[in-house]
Amino acid sequence: MIVVTRLNGSGFAVNPDLVERIQETPDTTLIMVDGAKYIVRESLAEVIERIAAYRARIVSMAYGTDLPSARDLATTGPQPTLAPVATLRSQDGGR
C-alpha cells in the first residue's frame, strides 16, 4: 500500500496495483480500476515515485534483499548497497 493525503489533510492508503490512471488537472486525481476517484495533495510525480518505490520494495523482498523503508532511512541514514550477483560470482571465480 502507498499512503497519500486527501485535500483536507487526512492520510489514507491505496493499493497501487488498483490504480488505473493518475491525472493532474490541476489537482492530482487517482482513478481506480473500479472507477473510484481520489483527489490527493501529492503531485503526479510524487505518486508515481511512491508506486515505483512500493514495487521495488516488493521485488527486493521476493529476492531476500529487503530495501530499507523511508522511515528506516530517516533514523539510520543510507544503507550500503548490495553488489549484483554477477559481480560476486566473477570475484570468486564463478563458484
C-alpha positions in Angstrom: 0.0 0.0 0.0 1.1 3.6 -0.5 -0.1 6.4 1.7 -1.4 9.6 0.1 -3.1 12.7 1.5 -6.7 13.9 0.9 -7.1 17.7 0.3 -8.4 18.0 3.9 -5.1 16.7 5.2 -6.1 13.2 6.2 -3.9 10.4 5.0 -5.2 7.1 3.6 -3.6 4.0 2.0 -4.2 2.9 -1.6 -3.3 -0.3 -3.3 -1.2 0.9 -6.2 -2.0 -2.2 -8.2 -5.6 -1.0 -8.4 -4.7 2.5 -9.8 -5.7 2.7 -13.5 -4.8 6.3 -14.2 -3.4 9.4 -12.5 -4.4 12.8 -13.7 -3.1 16.2 -12.8 -5.8 18.8 -13.8 -4.6 20.8 -11.7 -5.4 18.6 -8.6 -3.9 15.1 -8.7 -6.6 12.5 -9.2 -6.2 8.8 -8.7 -8.6 6.9 -10.9 -9.0 3.3 -9.7 -9.9 0.2 -11.8 -13.4 0.2 -10.2 -14.0 3.8 -11.3 -13.5 5.3 -7.8 -11.7 8.7 -7.9 -9.5 10.2 -5.1 -8.2 13.7 -5.2 -4.9 13.9 -3.4 -2.4 16.6 -2.3 0.7 14.8 -3.8 1.9 15.7 -7.3 1.7 13.3 -10.1 5.4 12.8 -9.9 5.3 12.1 -6.1 2.5 9.4 -6.6 4.5 7.8 -9.4 7.6 7.7 -7.2 5.7 6.2 -4.3 4.3 3.5 -6.6 7.8 2.8 -8.0 9.3 2.6 -4.5 6.5 0.2 -3.4 7.1 -2.1 -6.3 10.9 -2.0 -5.8 10.4 -3.0 -2.2 8.1 -5.9 -3.1 10.7 -7.2 -5.7 13.5 -6.8 -3.2 11.6 -8.7 -0.5 11.0 -11.5 -3.0 14.7 -11.8 -3.7 15.6 -11.5 0.0 17.4 -8.2 -0.3 14.9 -6.2 1.7 15.3 -2.4 1.0 15.1 -0.1 4.0 11.9 1.8 4.3 11.7 5.6 4.2 11.2 5.6 8.0 14.4 3.4 8.4 16.4 5.8 6.3 15.2 8.8 8.3 16.5 7.2 11.5 19.6 5.3 10.4 20.8 7.1 7.2 21.6 5.5 3.9 22.5 1.8 3.9 25.3 0.2 1.9 24.2 -1.1 -1.4 24.4 -4.8 -2.3 26.7 -5.9 -5.2 24.9 -7.6 -8.1 25.1 -11.4 -8.0 27.1 -11.4 -11.3 29.8 -9.2 -9.7 30.1 -11.5 -6.7 30.4 -14.6 -9.0 33.1 -13.0 -11.1 35.1 -12.2 -8.0 35.1 -15.7 -6.6 35.9 -17.5 -9.9 32.2 -18.4 -10.6 31.9 -20.8 -7.6 
